[in-house]
């Protein structure tokens, strides 16, 4: 198989939202499995191959997406998706108790336990589903649940758990015997009594097997029974591998949100960075995960309010100059994941005039997500993570050349973009490792990963964005932190007008 693979296919399934509760976001396990079957049969047809030729299947998923299950590994409810933010109170309680008890694991997730993560969501579910509590046998991340289901496993105790998932979202680390102690969990809430045992089992990196494809699922998917299934991981982590990530690289997996992925030989704890986990991205390195809680979702929301599609609203953005909108837009529409780890924030746009348009806001949002990304990369560098190459992966950069150029100009570094579709290449790499086709991740990357297009920084734009970034950083910290020192903001709006005027004169 050449670089980039043979074919791709997708199948949609419903996202359940509630207008009366913006924090609610769930999906059905059955819907996901049905979509997987549909997509597999479609991709076999597109590739023109028989399912009997498939040697392995690997699964990456969103995270943290959590499903409670009964003793037969049947879901007791829908998945709490990563973007389900109902567990804010639970996350705050876990964070406060962890600091008061000097729990080491809280430092490994940036000092704040997130409302997006496993224990917070499981506790929220227990508090709001008293009629189902007695049937709870365990809870699983999406990647582990799907691999176990396809393997025909029906006993929760036999499920192999992903170190990627459990390390980044459940405070798992062999340094303190895996999960936090039962005493700590019970102190958070007695509803968590016994949960450590329910989550016990084997924890593995993705060079281990989760199981083998069960005959019933093989028949549904048109594959051969018994093929290996490696332990899964989160989509952004494997997407980084598929984008060619090596030590010294930072991969921005830009989609509805942005996951920022890096890896290094040493292990460095980084305040405000939500995950530092040995073996999570590459089995031989420490994986680092940060990100923005919304990126493409912000672009979609702007277009939706204007009653147009993003593609239509994007036409003409290539003619925009840095700062010409006069707008400074923060990317907090879904809270702040890194470096503030604060869900209780909202979108802010400064500098509106009577002639600004929805397209202006879209361009300012692209600039804003780039500024936010720079804040995160500077935090990584401050704590010794090398940022030698920046790779924009995920779905958005493939279709948004303006975004890639803006990122290069804001970051002041070349931005590499895979020339093709990198999504799921990481899954292909781990599947081929499980099948024995390659002996290492690096060997597979050399054969599988796509060549890159390069976006070079433009000197004039870099100068303008340096001015705007200093404003952005000041506003970001002033509005995003509580109890901080007073910050002078009186020059922000005049400076935006000055930059806008200079940009318009230069057109």
N, C-alpha and C positions, 0 to 999 in steps of 0.2 A: 504494500500500500504506500502510495507516494505522500508527499507533504500535504497536510490538510485533510486527508481522508478521502473516502469515496462518495459519500452522500450525506445529507442531513434531512431530518424531518421533524415536525413538531405537531403536537395536538394540544388544544386548549382545554382547560377545565375551570369551573367557576371559582371566583374569589368572592367570598361572602363578606359584605360590609353592611353597616347599619348607619343610616343618616343621623339617627338620634344618638349614636355613640361612635364618634370618629375614631376612637381607639380600638374598635373591634375589627378583626381581620382573621378569618379562618378559611380552611379548605378541607374537603372530605378526602379521607384515605382512599375510599373506593373510587372516587372521581379521578384521583391521581393514578391509581393502578390501571383503570380503564384507559386513560390517556396514554400511559406507557405502552400498553398493548397496541393501541392504534398507531402510535408513532413508530414502534418497532416494525410492524408489518409494512408501514409506508416506506420506511427507509430501506428495508430489504428490497422492495420493489424498485425504488429509485436507483439503488446501487446495482440492481440486476444480478443479485447473488442469492443462493439458497441459504436459508437459516441453518442448514446442516454444516455450512462452511464457517459459521461464527464459532470462535474458539473460547470466548470469554465475554462477560458483560460486567461493566463497572458503572457505579451509580454515584453521581454527586447531586446534592439537593440544596435547597435554601436552608439556612440556619440563622438563628435558632428557631426551628419549627418543631413544636413539641406535641406529642399525642399520648394521653393516658390510656393504658390497656388493662384488660382483665387477665385472668390466669391462663386463658387460651390464646393470648396475644391478639385479642380482638379489640378494636378501638372502643373506648367508652365515650368518646366525643370526637369532634373535628380537631385537626391540628390548630394550635395557636401559632400563627405565622410569626416570622421575625418582626413584621410590621404591626403586629397586634400589641398595643401599648397599654392594655388594661392593668398590667401588674406594676404600676408605678409605686404604689404604697408598699407592696411586698419587697420590691427592689431596694427602696429606701430603708426599710427595716433591716434587711440583710446587711446592707452597707454599714449602717450605724452600729449594729451589734458586732460586726466583724472588726470594726475599728476599736470599739470599746474593749473587745477581748483580744486585741492585737493578733487577729487571725492572719497568718502569713499569706494565705491564698488571695486575700483582697489586694495585696500589693502586686500580685501577678496579673491582675486584670485592671491595672491602671488606677487602683484606689477606689473605684466605684463599681458596685455590682449593678448591671443594667436591667431595666424593665423588659428588655428583649430576651433575656436569658432563662435557662431552664428552671432553676429553683424558684425564681419569682413567678414564672408562669404556672408551675405545678402548684405552688401554694395558693395562687389566685384561683385556680380550678378547684382545689379542695375547699376553699372558703365558700365558693359559689355553687357547688354541686353536692350538697350534703347527702342527697339520695343515692349518689353513685360512689361515695367514698369507700364504702365497705367492699366494693368489688375491685378497687384499685390493686393491681398486682405489681405494676411498674409503669414507667413512662419512658418514651424513646424519642430521640431525635429522628427526623425524617429519613436521613441517609441510612441509619441503622434499621429502622422499621421496614423500609422498602427492601433492603438486602435480606433481612430475615424472612419477610413474606415470600420473596422469590425463591428462597432456599427451602421453603416448606416448614420452617421452624414454628412450632406452636407453643413452646414453653419459654416464657420470658427469660428464665435463668440461663437458657442456652444461647441467647443472642450475643454475638460479638459486638462490642461497642467501639466506636471510632474515637481514638485519642484526639483527633482534630475537633470533633464535636464536643466531647466531654471536657477537654482541656480548655477550650475557648469559652464555653458557655455554662459549665457546671463546676468550675473550680477544681477539676481533677488534676492531680499531679502525683507521681510516685514519690516525690520528695516528702510528702506528709501522708503516705499510705493511701493515696488515691483521693477519694472524696473528703470533704470536711467531716469532722466527727459527728456522730449522732447527737452527742450532747449539745454541740453548737446548733445543729438544725432544730432540735427540739426546743432550744431556748428561743429561737426565732418565733416558733409557733408549735404547740403540742400536736397540731394536725400533721406535722412532719415526723411524728414518732414512727420509727421503723422504716423510714424511707431509704436510709442508707443501704439497708439489706435488700430492699426492693430494687435498688439501682445497681447492686453488686453484679459481678460477672467478669468476663475477660475484656481487657481494653487493649486495642492494637492499632498500630500504624497501618497505612494502606498497602504495605508490601506483604501483609498477611491476608488470609482468606476468611471471608464471612461465612461462606458456605458454597454449595453447588446448586445449579438451577434445578428446581423440582419438576417432575414430569408434567404435572398439571399446568404449571406456568409455561413450561417449554411448549406444550401444545397450543396454548392460547397465543403465544408470541411468535410461533413458527420457528422456534429454535430447537437445538438438540439438548436433551436432558443431560444433566451432569456436568455442564461446563462450569468453570470456576467463577466465583463472584468475589472480588477483593473487598476488604473492609472499605466502606465508603468515606466520603468527606464532604465538606461544603463546596458549593459550586465555585465561589471566588478563589478558593485555595487551589483547586485543580485547574481552573481557568488560568491562574498564574503560571502553573507548570506548563500548560498548553501554549502559553504565550512566550515560553522560553526562559522563564525566570531562573536566574542564578544568583549566588551571593553577590551583593552589590547592586542588584536591580530592585526597583520598586515598581510594582504593577498596580495601576489603577484600573480595577475592573468596574467600568462605568456602565451602569444599566439604570434600572429604576432608582436604585441607590448606588453608592460607590463603596466597594471594598478595596482597601489599600493593603497590599500584601508584600511582605519582604521576608527574607530568611537570612540567617547568619550562623556561623559555627558556635560563637559564644552566646550566652544567655544574658540579656540585659533587661532589667525591669524599667519600664518607661511610664511615668505618671501621665494619666489621661489616655493611655493607649490600651485598648480593651482586651488584648490577648497576646501573651507571650508563652508559647507552648512548644516544648521540644517534640519534634516529629510530626507536627501538624500539617505543614505544607509539603515538605520533602522529608521522608523518614530519617534522613541523616543530618538534618539541620533543625535549628529552633525557628519556628514560624512566628511571624509577627503580623497581627491584623489590626487595622484601624479603618476609618471610613466616614462617609457622609450618610446621614439617615435618609436623605432624598436627593436625587439628581435628575434623572429622567422623569421622575414623578413630578418634580417642580416644573419642568418644561411642559409636560402634559397638562398640568393644572392651569398654567398660563394660557395655553392654546384653548383649553376647554372653556375657560371664562370668556375667551374671544370668539367662541363658536366656530373654530377652525381646527384643522389638524396641525400637529407640530411641523410636518413636512411643508405644509403651505405657509405657515408663519415663518419658517426658516428661509424661504426664498428671498434672496437679497442680503442676507446677513454677511455674506462675504465682502460687501462694500462698506461695512461698518468699520470705523476707526476706534482705537482704544479710548474709552472714556467719553465718546461723543454723545452718549445718551444723557450724561449728567446724573446718572443713577448709580447708587451703590447698593447692591442687593445682597443680603445675607441669606444663607441656604438653610434656614432653621424651620422650614415649613413642616417638618416631621421631627423636630427636636434636634439636639446636637449629640452625635455619637462620640466624636473625638474632636478636640481634646477636653471639652468641658463635661461630657457625659451627662447631659442635662436634658430630659425629655420635656421640661416645662418651659420651652422657648417657642417662639413663632417667627414666621417670616417677617423680615424688615426690609423695606426699600426706602432709601433716603434720596431726596433730590428731585422729586416729581415736579414737572411744570405742566402748564395747560396743554402743551402740544405733544407730550410723550405718548407713545403708542404701545400696544401689546407687543409689537416686535421689538421695540426698545427694551421692554422689560425682559423679553427672552434673551436678548444679547447681554443685558446686565446680569441675568441669572447665570449665563455661561461664565461670565467674568467672575461672578461671586463664587461659583463652585470651584473655579481655578484658584482664587485667593484662599478659600478654605483648605483646599488640597495643599497649598504651599505652607499654611500654618502647621498642618500635620507632618509634612515632610521635614520642616525645620525642627519639630519636636523629635522626630526620629534621629536626625543628624546630631541634635544636641546631646542625645544619650548614646552616641557611638554607632548607630546603624548607618552603614555606608549607603549613599544614594548616588551611585555612579551612572546608572542608566534609568530613565523613566519610560515605562511602557504603558500605553493606553490600550487596554484590552476591553472585553465585554462588547455588548451590542451597539451602544451609542457611538463610540468612536468610528465604527465602520461606516456610518452613514452621516457623519457630522464633521467635515473637514475644518469648519470654522472653529469648533470646540478644540480640536487638536492644536491648531495654530495659536489660539488664545492661551492654552495651557503652556505651550512652549514659551510664549512671550512672558507670561506671568511667572513661571518657574525659572526663567532664564537658563533653561537647559534644553537640549534636543529632546523631542518626544518621539518615541518609536511606536508605530502602529502596525500590527500584523496585517500583511497584505492578503486578506481573505477572511474567512470566518474562523476565529480561534475557539469559539464556544464549543465545549465538549471535547476538544482535543486532549485535554488533561485526562478526561475519563478514558479516552482511547489509549493513552499512554499506560495508565494503570491496568487496563484490561489486557493489553499486550504483555505487560510484565507478568500478570497472573497466568497468562497462557504460555509463558516461557519464550516469547518471541524476542525479548531483549533482556539483557542482564542487569541493566541499571536505568534509572530515570534519565541520566545524561545521554546514554546511547539512544534511548527512545526519542528524546528531544531532538537530537541531531538528525534523525530520520523523519520525524513527524512535524516539527514546528515550521511555521510559515516564515518566509522572508519578511523583513520589515520595511515599511515606508518611514521616512524620517522628516519631521517637521523641525526646522531650525529656528531658533529665536531671531527676531527681527530687531535690530538695535534701537530704532526709534520707538517701537512699541514697548520694548523692555524698559526704556526710560520712563515712559508715561505710566506703565503699570507699577513701577517701583514706587512712584508717588501715591498712586491709588491704593496699593497694598498697605502702605503705612497707615493710611486712613482706615482701611478695612480692619486691620488688626486692632487698631485702637477702639473702633466701634464694637468689634467682636468681643473683646475682653470687657469693655465697659458695660454692655448690655447683658452679656452672658454669665458674668460672675456676680454672686451676691457677697456683700461684705468686703469688697475690694476697695482700694484707694480711690479717691475722687479723680475723675478723668476730664480733661478739658476737651470739649467737643464743639466749641463755638466756631472753629475754623473749618469744620467738615463741609458744610453746605457751600460756603463761599469758594472753597477749593474745588469742589465738584463743578461749580459754574465756571471757574477759571479753566479747568481742564477741558470741559465741554466746548467752551468758546475757542480754545486753541485748536481742538480737533476739527471743529466746523470750519474755521478759517483755513485750515490746511487742506480741505477737500478740493 
